[in-house]
Amino acid sequence: MTLIPKPFVFARHAQSEFNAAFRIGGFTDSPLSETGIQQAKDAAPILSAIDWSLVATSTLQRTQETALHAVPKKHYGL
């Protein structure tokens, strides 16, 4: 088997409304807070510099919202 040298990044979602209120969300869906939206946007210049073959998220809103702000939509295979 030949391994292809491609970047791989595992990232946690940005701050959610639950995080901001010091609550644990778990599988409870909680949208990003305003701070979380800014965190994801701040990550965009770094993450957009890579030609991703795929961006995968869970079905939770906070993970999808983080990815939408942090990575160009052209990479979505969901």
PQR file with spaces between the fields and no chain letter, atoms N, CA, C, O and H, PARSE charges and radii, in Angstrom:
ATOM       1  N    MET     1       0.842   -1.164    0.000 -0.4000 1.5000
ATOM       2  CA   MET     1       0.000    0.000    0.000 -0.0000 2.0000
ATOM       3  C    MET     1       0.897    1.241    0.000  0.5500 1.7000
ATOM       4  O    MET     1       1.868    1.320    0.753 -0.5500 1.4000
ATOM       5  N    THR     2       0.560    2.196   -0.846 -0.4000 1.5000
ATOM       6  CA   THR     2       1.304    3.439   -0.916 -0.0000 2.0000
ATOM       7  C    THR     2       0.501    4.545   -0.237  0.5500 1.7000
ATOM       8  O    THR     2      -0.671    4.763   -0.546 -0.5500 1.4000
ATOM       9  H    THR     2      -0.229    2.132   -1.458  0.4000 1.0000
ATOM      10  N    LEU     3       1.139    5.221    0.670 -0.4000 1.5000
ATOM      11  CA   LEU     3       0.491    6.342    1.342 -0.0000 2.0000
ATOM      12  C    LEU     3       0.749    7.624    0.558  0.5500 1.7000
ATOM      13  O    LEU     3       1.875    7.899    0.141 -0.5500 1.4000
ATOM      14  H    LEU     3       2.090    5.045    0.921  0.4000 1.0000
ATOM      15  N    ILE     4      -0.291    8.385    0.369 -0.4000 1.5000
ATOM      16  CA   ILE     4      -0.174    9.649   -0.340 -0.0000 2.0000
ATOM      17  C    ILE     4       0.050   10.742    0.695  0.5500 1.7000
ATOM      18  O    ILE     4      -0.717   10.850    1.652 -0.5500 1.4000
ATOM      19  H    ILE     4      -1.205    8.162    0.708  0.4000 1.0000
ATOM      20  N    PRO     5       1.079   11.546    0.522 -0.5600 1.5000
ATOM      21  CA   PRO     5       1.337   12.611    1.502  0.2800 2.0000
ATOM      22  C    PRO     5       0.330   13.755    1.355  0.5500 1.7000
ATOM      23  O    PRO     5       0.535   14.685    0.574 -0.5500 1.4000
ATOM      24  N    LYS     6      -0.742   13.669    2.106 -0.4000 1.5000
ATOM      25  CA   LYS     6      -1.790   14.692    2.092 -0.0000 2.0000
ATOM      26  C    LYS     6      -1.991   15.188    3.512  0.5500 1.7000
ATOM      27  O    LYS     6      -1.878   14.413    4.461 -0.5500 1.4000
ATOM      28  H    LYS     6      -0.910   12.914    2.740  0.4000 1.0000
ATOM      29  N    PRO     7      -2.288   16.475    3.670 -0.5600 1.5000
ATOM      30  CA   PRO     7      -2.541   16.980    5.018  0.2800 2.0000
ATOM      31  C    PRO     7      -3.852   16.444    5.586  0.5500 1.7000
ATOM      32  O    PRO     7      -4.810   16.193    4.856 -0.5500 1.4000
ATOM      33  N    PHE     8      -3.867   16.279    6.888 -0.4000 1.5000
ATOM      34  CA   PHE     8      -5.064   15.837    7.608 -0.0000 2.0000
ATOM      35  C    PHE     8      -5.186   16.726    8.831  0.5500 1.7000
ATOM      36  O    PHE     8      -4.226   16.901    9.582 -0.5500 1.4000
ATOM      37  H    PHE     8      -3.088   16.483    7.482  0.4000 1.0000
ATOM      38  N    VAL     9      -6.355   17.277    9.026 -0.4000 1.5000
ATOM      39  CA   VAL     9      -6.581   18.136   10.183 -0.0000 2.0000
ATOM      40  C    VAL     9      -7.837   17.668   10.896  0.5500 1.7000
ATOM      41  O    VAL     9      -8.881   17.454   10.278 -0.5500 1.4000
ATOM      42  H    VAL     9      -7.135   17.134    8.416  0.4000 1.0000
ATOM      43  N    PHE    10      -7.719   17.515   12.188 -0.4000 1.5000
ATOM      44  CA   PHE    10      -8.868   17.205   13.028 -0.0000 2.0000
ATOM      45  C    PHE    10      -9.087   18.441   13.880  0.5500 1.7000
ATOM      46  O    PHE    10      -8.207   18.837   14.644 -0.5500 1.4000
ATOM      47  H    PHE    10      -6.871   17.688   12.690  0.4000 1.0000
ATOM      48  N    ALA    11     -10.243   19.043   13.754 -0.4000 1.5000
ATOM      49  CA   ALA    11     -10.508   20.277   14.501 -0.0000 2.0000
ATOM      50  C    ALA    11     -11.807   20.154   15.283  0.5500 1.7000
ATOM      51  O    ALA    11     -12.771   19.541   14.827 -0.5500 1.4000
ATOM      52  H    ALA    11     -10.958   18.721   13.134  0.4000 1.0000
ATOM      53  N    ARG    12     -11.810   20.734   16.436 -0.4000 1.5000
ATOM      54  CA   ARG    12     -13.015   20.811   17.260 -0.0000 2.0000
ATOM      55  C    ARG    12     -13.851   21.975   16.750  0.5500 1.7000
ATOM      56  O    ARG    12     -13.322   22.921   16.166 -0.5500 1.4000
ATOM      57  H    ARG    12     -11.026   21.233   16.807  0.4000 1.0000
ATOM      58  N    HIS    13     -15.139   21.900   16.970 -0.4000 1.5000
ATOM      59  CA   HIS    13     -16.005   23.014   16.581 -0.0000 2.0000
ATOM      60  C    HIS    13     -15.641   24.262   17.373  0.5500 1.7000
ATOM      61  O    HIS    13     -15.030   24.181   18.438 -0.5500 1.4000
ATOM      62  H    HIS    13     -15.568   21.131   17.443  0.4000 1.0000
ATOM      63  N    ALA    14     -16.024   25.417   16.837 -0.4000 1.5000
ATOM      64  CA   ALA    14     -15.801   26.679   17.536 -0.0000 2.0000
ATOM      65  C    ALA    14     -16.784   26.789   18.711  0.5500 1.7000
ATOM      66  O    ALA    14     -17.605   25.896   18.926 -0.5500 1.4000
ATOM      67  H    ALA    14     -16.521   25.483   15.971  0.4000 1.0000
ATOM      68  N    GLN    15     -16.694   27.873   19.455 -0.4000 1.5000
ATOM      69  CA   GLN    15     -17.527   28.028   20.651 -0.0000 2.0000
ATOM      70  C    GLN    15     -19.016   28.039   20.305  0.5500 1.7000
ATOM      71  O    GLN    15     -19.459   28.795   19.440 -0.5500 1.4000
ATOM      72  H    GLN    15     -16.028   28.598   19.280  0.4000 1.0000
ATOM      73  N    SER    16     -19.776   27.192   20.991 -0.4000 1.5000
ATOM      74  CA   SER    16     -21.227   27.151   20.804 -0.0000 2.0000
ATOM      75  C    SER    16     -21.908   27.995   21.877  0.5500 1.7000
ATOM      76  O    SER    16     -21.269   28.446   22.827 -0.5500 1.4000
ATOM      77  H    SER    16     -19.416   26.577   21.693  0.4000 1.0000
ATOM      78  N    GLU    17     -23.196   28.198   21.713 -0.4000 1.5000
ATOM      79  CA   GLU    17     -23.968   28.922   22.732 -0.0000 2.0000
ATOM      80  C    GLU    17     -23.880   28.197   24.077  0.5500 1.7000
ATOM      81  O    GLU    17     -23.777   28.839   25.122 -0.5500 1.4000
ATOM      82  H    GLU    17     -23.715   27.831   20.941  0.4000 1.0000
ATOM      83  N    PHE    18     -23.920   26.864   24.053 -0.4000 1.5000
ATOM      84  CA   PHE    18     -23.790   26.088   25.294 -0.0000 2.0000
ATOM      85  C    PHE    18     -22.419   26.318   25.928  0.5500 1.7000
ATOM      86  O    PHE    18     -22.323   26.520   27.138 -0.5500 1.4000
ATOM      87  H    PHE    18     -24.004   26.343   23.203  0.4000 1.0000
ATOM      88  N    ASN    19     -21.352   26.287   25.112 -0.4000 1.5000
ATOM      89  CA   ASN    19     -20.010   26.529   25.651 -0.0000 2.0000
ATOM      90  C    ASN    19     -19.942   27.887   26.327  0.5500 1.7000
ATOM      91  O    ASN    19     -19.376   28.017   27.412 -0.5500 1.4000
ATOM      92  H    ASN    19     -21.430   26.123   24.129  0.4000 1.0000
ATOM      93  N    ALA    20     -20.519   28.901   25.687 -0.4000 1.5000
ATOM      94  CA   ALA    20     -20.484   30.263   26.228 -0.0000 2.0000
ATOM      95  C    ALA    20     -21.210   30.353   27.578  0.5500 1.7000
ATOM      96  O    ALA    20     -20.861   31.173   28.428 -0.5500 1.4000
ATOM      97  H    ALA    20     -20.979   28.795   24.806  0.4000 1.0000
ATOM      98  N    ALA    21     -22.219   29.500   27.759 -0.4000 1.5000
ATOM      99  CA   ALA    21     -22.992   29.490   29.011 -0.0000 2.0000
ATOM     100  C    ALA    21     -22.439   28.476   30.013  0.5500 1.7000
ATOM     101  O    ALA    21     -23.088   28.181   31.017 -0.5500 1.4000
ATOM     102  H    ALA    21     -22.501   28.834   27.069  0.4000 1.0000
ATOM     103  N    PHE    22     -21.230   27.935   29.743 -0.4000 1.5000
ATOM     104  CA   PHE    22     -20.585   26.935   30.596 -0.0000 2.0000
ATOM     105  C    PHE    22     -21.438   25.684   30.759  0.5500 1.7000
ATOM     106  O    PHE    22     -21.486   25.086   31.833 -0.5500 1.4000
ATOM     107  H    PHE    22     -20.703   28.175   28.928  0.4000 1.0000
ATOM     108  N    ARG    23     -22.117   25.295   29.664 -0.4000 1.5000
ATOM     109  CA   ARG    23     -22.911   24.070   29.648 -0.0000 2.0000
ATOM     110  C    ARG    23     -22.250   23.082   28.706  0.5500 1.7000
ATOM     111  O    ARG    23     -21.615   23.478   27.729 -0.5500 1.4000
ATOM     112  H    ARG    23     -22.077   25.781   28.791  0.4000 1.0000
ATOM     113  N    ILE    24     -22.394   21.809   28.993 -0.4000 1.5000
ATOM     114  CA   ILE    24     -21.874   20.758   28.126 -0.0000 2.0000
ATOM     115  C    ILE    24     -22.980   20.365   27.162  0.5500 1.7000
ATOM     116  O    ILE    24     -24.085   20.023   27.585 -0.5500 1.4000
ATOM     117  H    ILE    24     -22.909   21.487   29.787  0.4000 1.0000
ATOM     118  N    GLY    25     -22.689   20.411   25.870 -0.4000 1.5000
ATOM     119  CA   GLY    25     -23.706   20.139   24.864 -0.0000 2.0000
ATOM     120  C    GLY    25     -23.889   18.667   24.554  0.5500 1.7000
ATOM     121  O    GLY    25     -25.015   18.205   24.371 -0.5500 1.4000
ATOM     122  H    GLY    25     -21.792   20.689   25.526  0.4000 1.0000
ATOM     123  N    GLY    26     -22.792   17.925   24.494 -0.4000 1.5000
ATOM     124  CA   GLY    26     -22.913   16.525   24.103 -0.0000 2.0000
ATOM     125  C    GLY    26     -23.598   16.400   22.760  0.5500 1.7000
ATOM     126  O    GLY    26     -23.180   17.038   21.793 -0.5500 1.4000
ATOM     127  H    GLY    26     -21.877   18.301   24.643  0.4000 1.0000
ATOM     128  N    PHE    27     -24.645   15.590   22.680 -0.4000 1.5000
ATOM     129  CA   PHE    27     -25.378   15.419   21.431 -0.0000 2.0000
ATOM     130  C    PHE    27     -26.509   16.430   21.284  0.5500 1.7000
ATOM     131  O    PHE    27     -27.238   16.408   20.292 -0.5500 1.4000
ATOM     132  H    PHE    27     -24.984   15.073   23.466  0.4000 1.0000
ATOM     133  N    THR    28     -26.659   17.323   22.274 -0.4000 1.5000
ATOM     134  CA   THR    28     -27.657   18.379   22.163 -0.0000 2.0000
ATOM     135  C    THR    28     -27.149   19.395   21.151  0.5500 1.7000
ATOM     136  O    THR    28     -26.017   19.869   21.252 -0.5500 1.4000
ATOM     137  H    THR    28     -26.066   17.341   23.080  0.4000 1.0000
ATOM     138  N    ASP    29     -27.982   19.728   20.180 -0.4000 1.5000
ATOM     139  CA   ASP    29     -27.546   20.647   19.140 -0.0000 2.0000
ATOM     140  C    ASP    29     -27.596   22.079   19.646  0.5500 1.7000
ATOM     141  O    ASP    29     -28.624   22.532   20.151 -0.5500 1.4000
ATOM     142  H    ASP    29     -28.901   19.343   20.097  0.4000 1.0000
ATOM     143  N    SER    30     -26.500   22.781   19.510 -0.4000 1.5000
ATOM     144  CA   SER    30     -26.394   24.163   19.948 -0.0000 2.0000
ATOM     145  C    SER    30     -25.642   24.936   18.870  0.5500 1.7000
ATOM     146  O    SER    30     -24.557   24.515   18.467 -0.5500 1.4000
ATOM     147  H    SER    30     -25.666   22.413   19.100  0.4000 1.0000
ATOM     148  N    PRO    31     -26.184   26.048   18.394 -0.5600 1.5000
ATOM     149  CA   PRO    31     -25.499   26.816   17.347  0.2800 2.0000
ATOM     150  C    PRO    31     -24.251   27.509   17.896  0.5500 1.7000
ATOM     151  O    PRO    31     -24.039   27.564   19.107 -0.5500 1.4000
ATOM     152  N    LEU    32     -23.447   28.026   17.001 -0.4000 1.5000
ATOM     153  CA   LEU    32     -22.268   28.767   17.419 -0.0000 2.0000
ATOM     154  C    LEU    32     -22.674   30.095   18.048  0.5500 1.7000
ATOM     155  O    LEU    32     -23.674   30.706   17.672 -0.5500 1.4000
ATOM     156  H    LEU    32     -23.619   27.981   16.017  0.4000 1.0000
ATOM     157  N    SER    33     -21.872   30.518   19.008 -0.4000 1.5000
ATOM     158  CA   SER    33     -22.044   31.852   19.575 -0.0000 2.0000
ATOM     159  C    SER    33     -21.410   32.857   18.612  0.5500 1.7000
ATOM     160  O    SER    33     -20.767   32.457   17.641 -0.5500 1.4000
ATOM     161  H    SER    33     -21.060   30.022   19.313  0.4000 1.0000
ATOM     162  N    GLU    34     -21.580   34.131   18.864 -0.4000 1.5000
ATOM     163  CA   GLU    34     -20.920   35.153   18.029 -0.0000 2.0000
ATOM     164  C    GLU    34     -19.405   34.986   18.089  0.5500 1.7000
ATOM     165  O    GLU    34     -18.716   35.148   17.082 -0.5500 1.4000
ATOM     166  H    GLU    34     -22.102   34.456   19.652  0.4000 1.0000
ATOM     167  N    THR    35     -18.894   34.663   19.269 -0.4000 1.5000
ATOM     168  CA   THR    35     -17.458   34.407   19.416 -0.0000 2.0000
ATOM     169  C    THR    35     -17.049   33.209   18.580  0.5500 1.7000
ATOM     170  O    THR    35     -16.004   33.230   17.930 -0.5500 1.4000
ATOM     171  H    THR    35     -19.454   34.532   20.087  0.4000 1.0000
ATOM     172  N    GLY    36     -17.866   32.163   18.591 -0.4000 1.5000
ATOM     173  CA   GLY    36     -17.581   30.961   17.810 -0.0000 2.0000
ATOM     174  C    GLY    36     -17.551   31.237   16.313  0.5500 1.7000
ATOM     175  O    GLY    36     -16.694   30.715   15.600 -0.5500 1.4000
ATOM     176  H    GLY    36     -18.716   32.146   19.119  0.4000 1.0000
ATOM     177  N    ILE    37     -18.476   32.048   15.842 -0.4000 1.5000
ATOM     178  CA   ILE    37     -18.483   32.411   14.420 -0.0000 2.0000
ATOM     179  C    ILE    37     -17.188   33.133   14.078  0.5500 1.7000
ATOM     180  O    ILE    37     -16.578   32.861   13.044 -0.5500 1.4000
ATOM     181  H    ILE    37     -19.172   32.471   16.422  0.4000 1.0000
ATOM     182  N    GLN    38     -16.767   34.048   14.939 -0.4000 1.5000
ATOM     183  CA   GLN    38     -15.516   34.771   14.688 -0.0000 2.0000
ATOM     184  C    GLN    38     -14.318   33.833   14.753  0.5500 1.7000
ATOM     185  O    GLN    38     -13.386   33.971   13.961 -0.5500 1.4000
ATOM     186  H    GLN    38     -17.263   34.269   15.779  0.4000 1.0000
ATOM     187  N    GLN    39     -14.327   32.875   15.688 -0.4000 1.5000
ATOM     188  CA   GLN    39     -13.231   31.905   15.775 -0.0000 2.0000
ATOM     189  C    GLN    39     -13.101   31.119   14.471  0.5500 1.7000
ATOM     190  O    GLN    39     -11.999   30.928   13.957 -0.5500 1.4000
ATOM     191  H    GLN    39     -15.084   32.762   16.331  0.4000 1.0000
ATOM     192  N    ALA    40     -14.240   30.667   13.943 -0.4000 1.5000
ATOM     193  CA   ALA    40     -14.217   29.897   12.698 -0.0000 2.0000
ATOM     194  C    ALA    40     -13.730   30.758   11.536  0.5500 1.7000
ATOM     195  O    ALA    40     -12.946   30.295   10.707 -0.5500 1.4000
ATOM     196  H    ALA    40     -15.135   30.823   14.360  0.4000 1.0000
ATOM     197  N    LYS    41     -14.188   32.003   11.472 -0.4000 1.5000
ATOM     198  CA   LYS    41     -13.732   32.916   10.417 -0.0000 2.0000
ATOM     199  C    LYS    41     -12.238   33.208   10.540  0.5500 1.7000
ATOM     200  O    LYS    41     -11.542   33.350    9.535 -0.5500 1.4000
ATOM     201  H    LYS    41     -14.825   32.379   12.145  0.4000 1.0000
ATOM     202  N    ASP    42     -11.755   33.296   11.771 -0.4000 1.5000
ATOM     203  CA   ASP    42     -10.325   33.528   11.994 -0.0000 2.0000
ATOM     204  C    ASP    42      -9.475   32.346   11.518  0.5500 1.7000
ATOM     205  O    ASP    42      -8.321   32.534   11.133 -0.5500 1.4000
ATOM     206  H    ASP    42     -12.321   33.180   12.588  0.4000 1.0000
ATOM     207  N    ALA    43     -10.025   31.151   11.540 -0.4000 1.5000
ATOM     208  CA   ALA    43      -9.310   29.960   11.084 -0.0000 2.0000
ATOM     209  C    ALA    43      -9.293   29.855    9.557  0.5500 1.7000
ATOM     210  O    ALA    43      -8.457   29.144    8.997 -0.5500 1.4000
ATOM     211  H    ALA    43     -10.963   30.999   11.853  0.4000 1.0000
ATOM     212  N    ALA    44     -10.194   30.545    8.889 -0.4000 1.5000
ATOM     213  CA   ALA    44     -10.341   30.427    7.429 -0.0000 2.0000
ATOM     214  C    ALA    44      -9.061   30.716    6.647  0.5500 1.7000
ATOM     215  O    ALA    44      -8.744   29.949    5.738 -0.5500 1.4000
ATOM     216  H    ALA    44     -10.872   31.123    9.343  0.4000 1.0000
ATOM     217  N    PRO    45      -8.307   31.777    6.945 -0.5600 1.5000
ATOM     218  CA   PRO    45      -7.085   32.013    6.157  0.2800 2.0000
ATOM     219  C    PRO    45      -6.087   30.853    6.219  0.5500 1.7000
ATOM     220  O    PRO    45      -5.389   30.573    5.244 -0.5500 1.4000
ATOM     221  N    ILE    46      -6.027   30.196    7.353 -0.4000 1.5000
ATOM     222  CA   ILE    46      -5.109   29.063    7.501 -0.0000 2.0000
ATOM     223  C    ILE    46      -5.658   27.837    6.770  0.5500 1.7000
ATOM     224  O    ILE    46      -4.943   27.200    5.997 -0.5500 1.4000
ATOM     225  H    ILE    46      -6.594   30.423    8.145  0.4000 1.0000
ATOM     226  N    LEU    47      -6.926   27.509    7.015 -0.4000 1.5000
ATOM     227  CA   LEU    47      -7.514   26.303    6.437 -0.0000 2.0000
ATOM     228  C    LEU    47      -7.793   26.430    4.951  0.5500 1.7000
ATOM     229  O    LEU    47      -7.796   25.427    4.237 -0.5500 1.4000
ATOM     230  H    LEU    47      -7.508   28.026    7.643  0.4000 1.0000
ATOM     231  N    SER    48      -8.028   27.640    4.473 -0.4000 1.5000
ATOM     232  CA   SER    48      -8.319   27.847    3.052 -0.0000 2.0000
ATOM     233  C    SER    48      -7.069   27.739    2.189  0.5500 1.7000
ATOM     234  O    SER    48      -7.172   27.612    0.969 -0.5500 1.4000
ATOM     235  H    SER    48      -8.026   28.455    5.053  0.4000 1.0000
ATOM     236  N    ALA    49      -5.907   27.788    2.794 -0.4000 1.5000
ATOM     237  CA   ALA    49      -4.651   27.698    2.050 -0.0000 2.0000
ATOM     238  C    ALA    49      -4.366   26.272    1.583  0.5500 1.7000
ATOM     239  O    ALA    49      -3.472   26.055    0.765 -0.5500 1.4000
ATOM     240  H    ALA    49      -5.823   27.892    3.785  0.4000 1.0000
ATOM     241  N    ILE    50      -5.112   25.314    2.089 -0.4000 1.5000
ATOM     242  CA   ILE    50      -4.902   23.900    1.752 -0.0000 2.0000
ATOM     243  C    ILE    50      -5.975   23.460    0.764  0.5500 1.7000
ATOM     244  O    ILE    50      -7.145   23.809    0.916 -0.5500 1.4000
ATOM     245  H    ILE    50      -5.838   25.490    2.753  0.4000 1.0000
ATOM     246  N    ASP    51      -5.576   22.696   -0.245 -0.4000 1.5000
ATOM     247  CA   ASP    51      -6.525   22.173   -1.221 -0.0000 2.0000
ATOM     248  C    ASP    51      -7.102   20.861   -0.679  0.5500 1.7000
ATOM     249  O    ASP    51      -6.583   19.781   -0.959 -0.5500 1.4000
ATOM     250  H    ASP    51      -4.625   22.412   -0.369  0.4000 1.0000
ATOM     251  N    TRP    52      -8.164   20.969    0.088 -0.4000 1.5000
ATOM     252  CA   TRP    52      -8.776   19.810    0.737 -0.0000 2.0000
ATOM     253  C    TRP    52      -9.499   18.941   -0.271  0.5500 1.7000
ATOM     254  O    TRP    52     -10.141   19.450   -1.190 -0.5500 1.4000
ATOM     255  H    TRP    52      -8.586   21.847    0.316  0.4000 1.0000
ATOM     256  N    SER    53      -9.399   17.638   -0.105 -0.4000 1.5000
ATOM     257  CA   SER    53     -10.164   16.725   -0.950 -0.0000 2.0000
ATOM     258  C    SER    53     -11.543   16.468   -0.346  0.5500 1.7000
ATOM     259  O    SER    53     -12.469   16.067   -1.051 -0.5500 1.4000
ATOM     260  H    SER    53      -8.878   17.224    0.642  0.4000 1.0000
ATOM     261  N    LEU    54     -11.677   16.700    0.960 -0.4000 1.5000
ATOM     262  CA   LEU    54     -12.950   16.454    1.629 -0.0000 2.0000
ATOM     263  C    LEU    54     -12.980   17.178    2.971  0.5500 1.7000
ATOM     264  O    LEU    54     -11.966   17.274    3.661 -0.5500 1.4000
ATOM     265  H    LEU    54     -10.925   17.026    1.533  0.4000 1.0000
ATOM     266  N    VAL    55     -14.144   17.679    3.323 -0.4000 1.5000
ATOM     267  CA   VAL    55     -14.393   18.217    4.665 -0.0000 2.0000
ATOM     268  C    VAL    55     -15.563   17.414    5.216  0.5500 1.7000
ATOM     269  O    VAL    55     -16.641   17.397    4.622 -0.5500 1.4000
ATOM     270  H    VAL    55     -14.968   17.601    2.762  0.4000 1.0000
ATOM     271  N    ALA    56     -15.358   16.763    6.329 -0.4000 1.5000
ATOM     272  CA   ALA    56     -16.409   15.941    6.928 -0.0000 2.0000
ATOM     273  C    ALA    56     -16.734   16.482    8.319  0.5500 1.7000
ATOM     274  O    ALA    56     -15.839   16.863    9.074 -0.5500 1.4000
ATOM     275  H    ALA    56     -14.483   16.777    6.811  0.4000 1.0000
ATOM     276  N    THR    57     -18.014   16.510    8.644 -0.4000 1.5000
ATOM     277  CA   THR    57     -18.460   16.947    9.967 -0.0000 2.0000
ATOM     278  C    THR    57     -19.487   15.958   10.489  0.5500 1.7000
ATOM     279  O    THR    57     -19.965   15.090    9.759 -0.5500 1.4000
ATOM     280  H    THR    57     -18.741   16.200    8.031  0.4000 1.0000
ATOM     281  N    SER    58     -19.814   16.102   11.750 -0.4000 1.5000
ATOM     282  CA   SER    58     -20.935   15.337   12.275 -0.0000 2.0000
ATOM     283  C    SER    58     -22.224   16.017   11.806  0.5500 1.7000
ATOM     284  O    SER    58     -22.179   16.995   11.060 -0.5500 1.4000
ATOM     285  H    SER    58     -19.426   16.807   12.343  0.4000 1.0000
ATOM     286  N    THR    59     -23.334   15.510   12.233 -0.4000 1.5000
ATOM     287  CA   THR    59     -24.619   16.098   11.847 -0.0000 2.0000
ATOM     288  C    THR    59     -25.022   17.260   12.753  0.5500 1.7000
ATOM     289  O    THR    59     -26.058   17.887   12.529 -0.5500 1.4000
ATOM     290  H    THR    59     -23.371   14.716   12.839  0.4000 1.0000
ATOM     291  N    LEU    60     -24.217   17.552   13.772 -0.4000 1.5000
ATOM     292  CA   LEU    60     -24.550   18.636   14.689 -0.0000 2.0000
ATOM     293  C    LEU    60     -24.331   20.000   14.038  0.5500 1.7000
ATOM     294  O    LEU    60     -23.359   20.213   13.314 -0.5500 1.4000
ATOM     295  H    LEU    60     -23.376   17.044   13.954  0.4000 1.0000
ATOM     296  N    GLN    61     -25.251   20.909   14.312 -0.4000 1.5000
ATOM     297  CA   GLN    61     -25.237   22.242   13.711 -0.0000 2.0000
ATOM     298  C    GLN    61     -23.917   22.974   13.981  0.5500 1.7000
ATOM     299  O    GLN    61     -23.379   23.619   13.081 -0.5500 1.4000
ATOM     300  H    GLN    61     -26.041   20.735   14.900  0.4000 1.0000
ATOM     301  N    ARG    62     -23.395   22.883   15.194 -0.4000 1.5000
ATOM     302  CA   ARG    62     -22.182   23.633   15.533 -0.0000 2.0000
ATOM     303  C    ARG    62     -20.980   23.168   14.724  0.5500 1.7000
ATOM     304  O    ARG    62     -20.108   23.974   14.400 -0.5500 1.4000
ATOM     305  H    ARG    62     -23.832   22.360   15.926  0.4000 1.0000
ATOM     306  N    THR    63     -20.920   21.888   14.393 -0.4000 1.5000
ATOM     307  CA   THR    63     -19.795   21.392   13.600 -0.0000 2.0000
ATOM     308  C    THR    63     -19.929   21.828   12.147  0.5500 1.7000
ATOM     309  O    THR    63     -18.943   22.223   11.523 -0.5500 1.4000
ATOM     310  H    THR    63     -21.629   21.233   14.656  0.4000 1.0000
ATOM     311  N    GLN    64     -21.124   21.760   11.613 -0.4000 1.5000
ATOM     312  CA   GLN    64     -21.342   22.165   10.227 -0.0000 2.0000
ATOM     313  C    GLN    64     -21.160   23.666   10.064  0.5500 1.7000
ATOM     314  O    GLN    64     -20.593   24.122    9.070 -0.5500 1.4000
ATOM     315  H    GLN    64     -21.925   21.439   12.120  0.4000 1.0000
ATOM     316  N    GLU    65     -21.638   24.433   11.036 -0.4000 1.5000
ATOM     317  CA   GLU    65     -21.502   25.885   10.992 -0.0000 2.0000
ATOM     318  C    GLU    65     -20.027   26.292   11.080  0.5500 1.7000
ATOM     319  O    GLU    65     -19.599   27.217   10.389 -0.5500 1.4000
ATOM     320  H    GLU    65     -22.098   24.062   11.843  0.4000 1.0000
ATOM     321  N    THR    66     -19.258   25.615   11.917 -0.4000 1.5000
ATOM     322  CA   THR    66     -17.826   25.887   12.012 -0.0000 2.0000
ATOM     323  C    THR    66     -17.160   25.654   10.665  0.5500 1.7000
ATOM     324  O    THR    66     -16.389   26.491   10.195 -0.5500 1.4000
ATOM     325  H    THR    66     -19.606   24.864   12.478  0.4000 1.0000
ATOM     326  N    ALA    67     -17.456   24.522   10.046 -0.4000 1.5000
ATOM     327  CA   ALA    67     -16.848   24.205    8.753 -0.0000 2.0000
ATOM     328  C    ALA    67     -17.247   25.206    7.675  0.5500 1.7000
ATOM     329  O    ALA    67     -16.413   25.589    6.855 -0.5500 1.4000
ATOM     330  H    ALA    67     -18.083   23.842   10.428  0.4000 1.0000
ATOM     331  N    LEU    68     -18.494   25.631    7.662 -0.4000 1.5000
ATOM     332  CA   LEU    68     -18.947   26.590    6.655 -0.0000 2.0000
ATOM     333  C    LEU    68     -18.188   27.908    6.738  0.5500 1.7000
ATOM     334  O    LEU    68     -17.901   28.527    5.714 -0.5500 1.4000
ATOM     335  H    LEU    68     -19.171   25.319    8.329  0.4000 1.0000
ATOM     336  N    HIS    69     -17.867   28.334    7.941 -0.4000 1.5000
ATOM     337  CA   HIS    69     -17.138   29.592    8.107 -0.0000 2.0000
ATOM     338  C    HIS    69     -15.628   29.424    7.917  0.5500 1.7000
ATOM     339  O    HIS    69     -14.942   30.377    7.547 -0.5500 1.4000
ATOM     340  H    HIS    69     -18.100   27.831    8.773  0.4000 1.0000
ATOM     341  N    ALA    70     -15.111   28.230    8.165 -0.4000 1.5000
ATOM     342  CA   ALA    70     -13.661   28.030    8.185 -0.0000 2.0000
ATOM     343  C    ALA    70     -13.057   27.483    6.898  0.5500 1.7000
ATOM     344  O    ALA    70     -11.862   27.653    6.657 -0.5500 1.4000
ATOM     345  H    ALA    70     -15.668   27.456    8.465  0.4000 1.0000
ATOM     346  N    VAL    71     -13.870   26.828    6.067 -0.4000 1.5000
ATOM     347  CA   VAL    71     -13.338   26.166    4.867 -0.0000 2.0000
ATOM     348  C    VAL    71     -14.222   26.503    3.666  0.5500 1.7000
ATOM     349  O    VAL    71     -15.447   26.510    3.784 -0.5500 1.4000
ATOM     350  H    VAL    71     -14.841   26.690    6.263  0.4000 1.0000
ATOM     351  N    PRO    72     -13.618   26.778    2.525 -0.5600 1.5000
ATOM     352  CA   PRO    72     -14.422   27.088    1.332  0.2800 2.0000
ATOM     353  C    PRO    72     -15.393   25.971    0.980  0.5500 1.7000
ATOM     354  O    PRO    72     -15.069   24.793    1.126 -0.5500 1.4000
ATOM     355  N    LYS    73     -16.572   26.334    0.521 -0.4000 1.5000
ATOM     356  CA   LYS    73     -17.618   25.353    0.223 -0.0000 2.0000
ATOM     357  C    LYS    73     -17.260   24.393   -0.902  0.5500 1.7000
ATOM     358  O    LYS    73     -17.857   23.322   -1.006 -0.5500 1.4000
ATOM     359  H    LYS    73     -16.836   27.291    0.402  0.4000 1.0000
ATOM     360  N    LYS    74     -16.298   24.754   -1.749 -0.4000 1.5000
ATOM     361  CA   LYS    74     -15.944   23.881   -2.868 -0.0000 2.0000
ATOM     362  C    LYS    74     -15.454   22.512   -2.394  0.5500 1.7000
ATOM     363  O    LYS    74     -15.405   21.569   -3.183 -0.5500 1.4000
ATOM     364  H    LYS    74     -15.813   25.625   -1.665  0.4000 1.0000
ATOM     365  N    HIS    75     -15.092   22.393   -1.119 -0.4000 1.5000
ATOM     366  CA   HIS    75     -14.552   21.142   -0.592 -0.0000 2.0000
ATOM     367  C    HIS    75     -15.594   20.227    0.018  0.5500 1.7000
ATOM     368  O    HIS    75     -15.264   19.137    0.485 -0.5500 1.4000
ATOM     369  H    HIS    75     -15.131   23.159   -0.478  0.4000 1.0000
ATOM     370  N    TYR    76     -16.846   20.654    0.021 -0.4000 1.5000
ATOM     371  CA   TYR    76     -17.846   19.872    0.720 -0.0000 2.0000
ATOM     372  C    TYR    76     -18.290   18.670   -0.093  0.5500 1.7000
ATOM     373  O    TYR    76     -18.695   18.792   -1.250 -0.5500 1.4000
ATOM     374  H    TYR    76     -17.114   21.539   -0.358  0.4000 1.0000
ATOM     375  N    GLY    77     -18.205   17.504    0.538 -0.4000 1.5000
ATOM     376  CA   GLY    77     -18.648   16.266   -0.077 -0.0000 2.0000
ATOM     377  C    GLY    77     -19.738   15.648    0.757  0.5500 1.7000
ATOM     378  O    GLY    77     -19.897   14.427    0.758 -0.5500 1.4000
ATOM     379  H    GLY    77     -17.876   17.404    1.477  0.4000 1.0000
ATOM     380  N    LEU    78     -20.489   16.457    1.464 -0.4000 1.5000
ATOM     381  CA   LEU    78     -21.514   15.944    2.381 -0.0000 2.0000
ATOM     382  C    LEU    78     -22.849   15.838    1.699  0.5500 1.7000
ATOM     383  O    LEU    78     -23.828   15.425    2.320 -0.5500 1.4000
ATOM     384  H    LEU    78     -20.360   17.448    1.463  0.4000 1.0000
